[in-house]
């Protein structure tokens, strides 16, 4: 990962869009010097921001209307604190706690892990640079170990400068307040994919192919890594497909001006975006089963990326295993989830719709197998008991698959509609 533009809703999906970081010899709390240190600072100070900005502008075919942002050098500790402040300011405790429970119950993060802890790791290890649309006159470059290499530093700078171009020509602020996580991370794929494609083109033209990408993931869980890399890897593939469709940036610019992708399915399968296919409606009926003692934390979307994430709780599989997971999640047609609490008890319902009954069965079979294999679930009362989480049940009806996790098997089955 290279850089980021802060997005509240993307943080809700555990992604910071457009970020980068570094180390200046010590944290604000007196912590030991971070990797990169003075060598990284020296490399960043040598960057020619004006020359890089001209090259970026020419490659992207856009002008800096208000001048290129200036470079500010920050440390990994500064970056971690920046992420913390954004989370505290824009991610209410109740939403954070609900999302934390959602990811824990589906196995995307361990039951004993917290989102704040993981966001700290994200800010320290994966962010190499960031542009904040609320402070458009500057961009932040981090004294990370990778920034100590001149080619890497210039490559990151090109990525960040493209965020400045995006902001001055299209405005990225309107993407920052998208509340629905599915729409938010889909929009961030346009934002980051555009800059990733530009960065790679810059590397080829000006850096003899560019630096070798190496990133310390900080032992982040596989599912969280998937959310983190999605805007960059999948976003770049999406933008490249739009470029190829018209042999230029015409469709990319149209997406910026009025029609960004709205689902992760559209990003993963650009033909869905080009055809205008949107998510289908899915109805959650858990409130018809639960009594008034249970309180809803609010309904949220559940997209194709979420489906892949819940099948990737043990490792980010590559090769044939990775293709099998992608195939099991393919055919997604809509999804929603709702978490309920009653004291310390939690109950989760995920309703999904699929394009065909075969797609529904494939996802259901893959999910059920992952519960038993990856999460070491044990049969219990017609469901699967998952340690420290509860009992999972599942119902398949035509093209619909409903998953429920509750404190006991009977309630889980009722919520799933078994």
ZIRA-V244449 format. One record per residue. N is the residue number from 0. RES is the residue in one letter. OMEGA is omega in whole degrees, 0 to 359 (none if undefined). Layout:
# ZIRA-V244449
n: {N:N}
res: {RES:RES}
omega: {OMEGA:OMEGA}
This chain:
# ZIRA-V244449
n: {0:1:2:3:4:5:6:7:8:9:10:11:12:13:14:15:16:17:18:19:20:21:22:23:24:25:26:27:28:29:30:31:32:33:34:35:36:37:38:39:40:41:42:43:44:45:46:47:48:49:50:51:52:53:54:55:56:57:58:59:60:61:62:63:64:65:66:67:68:69:70:71:72:73:74:75:76:77:78:79:80:81:82:83:84:85:86:87:88:89:90:91:92:93:94:95:96:97:98:99:100:101:102:103:104:105:106:107:108:109:110:111:112:113:114:115:116:117:118:119:120:121:122:123:124:125:126:127:128:129:130:131:132:133:134:135:136:137:138:139:140:141:142:143:144:145:146:147:148:149:150:151:152:153:154:155:156:157:158:159:160:161:162:163:164:165:166:167:168:169:170:171:172:173:174:175:176:177:178:179:180:181:182:183:184:185:186:187:188:189:190:191:192:193:194:195:196:197:198:199:200:201:202:203:204:205:206:207:208:209:210:211:212:213:214:215:216:217:218:219:220:221:222:223:224:225:226:227:228:229:230:231:232:233:234:235:236:237:238:239:240:241:242:243:244:245:246:247:248:249:250:251:252:253:254:255:256:257:258:259:260:261:262:263:264:265:266:267:268:269:270:271:272:273:274:275:276:277:278:279:280:281:282:283:284:285:286:287:288:289:290:291:292:293:294:295:296:297:298:299:300:301:302:303:304:305:306:307:308:309:310:311:312:313:314:315:316:317:318:319:320:321:322:323:324:325:326:327:328:329:330:331:332:333:334:335:336:337:338:339:340:341:342:343:344:345:346:347:348:349:350:351:352:353:354:355:356:357:358:359:360:361:362:363:364:365:366:367:368:369:370:371:372:373:374:375:376:377:378:379:380:381:382:383:384:385:386:387:388:389:390:391:392:393:394:395:396:397:398:399:400:401:402:403:404:405:406:407:408:409:410:411:412:413:414:415:416:417}
res: {X:X:X:X:X:X:X:X:X:X:X:X:X:X:X:X:X:X:X:X:X:X:X:X:X:X:X:X:X:X:X:X:X:X:X:X:X:X:X:X:X:X:X:X:X:X:X:X:X:X:X:X:X:X:X:X:X:X:X:X:X:X:X:X:X:X:X:X:X:X:X:X:X:X:X:X:X:X:X:X:X:X:X:X:X:X:X:X:X:X:X:X:X:X:X:X:X:X:X:X:X:X:X:X:X:X:X:X:X:X:X:X:X:X:X:X:X:X:X:X:X:X:X:X:X:X:X:X:X:X:X:X:X:X:X:X:X:X:X:X:X:X:X:X:X:X:X:X:X:X:X:X:X:X:X:X:X:X:X:X:X:X:X:X:X:X:X:X:X:X:X:X:X:X:X:X:X:X:X:X:X:X:X:X:X:X:X:X:X:X:X:X:X:X:X:X:X:X:X:X:X:X:X:X:X:X:X:X:X:X:X:X:X:X:X:X:X:X:X:X:X:X:X:X:X:X:X:X:X:X:X:X:X:X:X:X:X:X:X:X:X:X:X:X:X:X:X:X:X:X:X:X:X:X:X:X:X:X:X:X:X:X:X:X:X:X:X:X:X:X:X:X:X:X:X:X:X:X:X:X:X:X:X:X:X:X:X:X:X:X:X:X:X:X:X:X:X:X:X:X:X:X:X:X:X:X:X:X:X:X:X:X:X:X:X:X:X:X:X:X:X:X:X:X:X:X:X:X:X:X:X:X:X:X:X:X:X:X:X:X:X:X:X:X:X:X:X:X:X:X:X:X:X:X:X:X:X:X:X:X:X:X:X:X:X:X:X:X:X:X:X:X:X:X:X:X:X:X:X:X:X:X:X:X:X:X:X:X:X:X:X:X:X:X:X:X:X:X:X:X:X:X:X:X:X:X:X:X:X:X:X:X:X:X:X:X:X:X}
omega: {185:191:179:169:186:176:181:185:177:174:178:175:179:176:170:185:173:187:176:183:181:184:183:176:176:181:180:182:180:180:181:178:178:178:181:173:186:178:178:179:180:179:181:180:180:182:176:185:182:180:179:180:178:180:179:180:181:181:184:180:178:180:171:184:183:183:182:176:178:183:170:182:181:181:174:179:176:184:177:179:177:179:178:182:180:179:181:184:191:184:184:182:183:178:178:181:179:179:177:179:178:182:178:185:178:174:179:171:178:183:181:179:178:180:181:178:181:177:175:178:179:182:183:191:189:183:182:179:179:178:180:184:178:177:192:182:180:171:188:177:189:180:176:181:182:182:178:178:187:180:180:180:181:178:178:180:179:179:182:179:178:174:176:176:179:184:183:182:184:184:180:180:182:177:189:184:176:186:182:185:180:178:182:183:174:178:180:177:174:182:183:179:177:181:179:178:178:181:180:177:178:180:181:186:190:184:177:180:174:182:174:183:175:183:173:184:177:179:176:178:183:181:178:176:179:177:184:184:186:182:183:184:180:179:179:178:178:180:178:179:177:178:180:183:182:181:180:186:185:182:177:180:176:177:178:188:183:185:176:175:184:178:175:175:179:179:181:181:185:177:177:177:184:179:179:181:179:179:176:180:177:183:173:184:184:183:176:182:186:177:187:179:179:181:179:175:178:179:178:178:176:188:180:177:176:179:177:183:182:175:183:186:183:180:172:186:176:178:184:181:178:178:180:178:179:180:180:180:181:183:176:180:180:180:178:179:180:180:178:178:175:188:178:180:178:176:183:175:176:179:180:174:185:186:178:176:178:177:180:181:180:179:182:180:180:181:181:178:181:177:184:184:186:184:174:180:180:180:181:174:181:177:178:179:180:184:176:182:183:181:180:174:183:178:177:179:182:181:185:174:178:178:177:175:185:182:180:186:182:180:179:180:178:181:179:183:179:none}
